[in-house]
């Protein structure tokens, strides 16, 4: 089942076209890696999918009742809230249900007859919704995610204003993971994680999270472990590859060789034609040379062959270990 679909997406910054009529579909539960050289439009496409940026053309459709969550590079957090309190904000709907249930219990103390019966039915309904939303296990879940991303119990009471930029980014990631949207849009999620945090995130995405993931990452090991499809952004287009990052490198190298041979053969043919035209355009065969020149111009205009991008210009490397602090 398609969770989100983008069709004919066009985006330009001035005269620079970043996305030229691209299309992308992500199925429920699918894990997709978005790769490409810097500046090709990866983050732009992700922001469009997450509703943070508008395309100049095209359509985005998300399945009814489904949600997408985007990991902001500059997250909006309440500076006066504690670290744990901000993480608890992921369960705002659940807290509201508890508040309503408390109100029901308070009203029961004075209700009788039909009014009491209605309150009891309301109690049962609220308790079912609370159970479906995670019940009373959320405290354990919050602790598990915060610990996994490198926070200690002693840091739980620290105000957000006292956190470093890296800590705020990790807190934003924790809150997003706790919200459990149907689609996670992750732009460089390991930027501020140490090795333990990266390994925990890998395990969480593989074994705990059940939604779909679209991820931009320079951590090739994370891409290898988590994703099952790679989408490359190149020259305004999207090119899809089955498998993880290593499989992508293998298939891409094979495709590049085929494309390069076709491109080089075409260029050789063009040069041969140009030599003929140059040699005979003023002689007895000038009419033939002019005809071949017109044909060559049409072939160049209509050609879809382009020199493939060098593999060496696009590398993913395992980031150096950083302190979680």
C-alpha positions, 0 to 999 in steps of 0.5 A: 500500500502506497503511504506517500506519493510524489508525482511530477515534482519540479523545484528551482532556485532562480535559474538552477533547476534542482528537481525536474519532474521527479516522482517517488512512491514509498510503501508502508513499512518500506526503508529507503535511502536518499543519496546523491552528491551535495547540492543535488536536491536531497534535502529539498525533496525531503522537505517537500515530502514533509510539507516544510517546503513547497514545490514549484509544480507537482503533487504530494499525496499521503494516505488518509489518516497517515502521518509523516515526521521530519527531523529538523536540523534546527529543532524548535524546543521549549527552552524552559522545559526539562529534557525529559519533559520535552521528550514527554511532549511526544505523547501530548495526545495521551496526556490529554486522554489521562486528563480527561480520565481524571476529570471523569473520576472526579465527576463520578464522586458526585454522579448518580443514576444515568449520569453515573452510567454515562461516566462509567461508559466514558471511563471504559472508552478512555481507558481503551484509547489510553491502552491503544496509545501506549498505556502506562508503558510510555515512561519506560519507552521514554527512558529507553529512547533517551538512554539509547541516544546517549542521555543519562538520568542526571540529564533528564532534569536539565532545562533545554536552554542548558543543552548544547546544539548537539544535545538538542538535535539528539533530543529532537530525534528522541521526540520524533522516534517516540511520536512513531509517525507512519513515515520517518523523514531523517536528514543526517540522523547520526550527525550528533551520535557517538558510536553507541548511539548509532548502533542503538538507532540502527537496532531501533529502526530495524527491530522496533520501529514499524513505520516507513523510513526515508533517510539521508545519511553519510553513514554507509553502515547505517544505510547498509543495515537499514534500507532496502532501496536506494534512490539517487538524486542526480541532475534533477532526476531520481534513479532507483536501485534495489537493495542497500547501499553496497548493492547500489554501489555495485549496480551503479558501477555496472550501469555507469560502464554501460552508459559511459561506453554508449556516450563515448561511442556517440561522441566518437561518431559526432567527431567523425561527422564533424571531420567529414563536414569540415573537410568537404563543406567547401568542395564538390561534396558541399551539398552532402556535407550540409545535409550531414551537418543538419542531421548532426545538429538534430542528433545532438539536440535529440540525444539523451545520452550524458556523460555519467557522473564519476563514482569517485565524486560521490562517497559516503564515509563512516563519521568519526566518533563524537562524544555524546556529552 
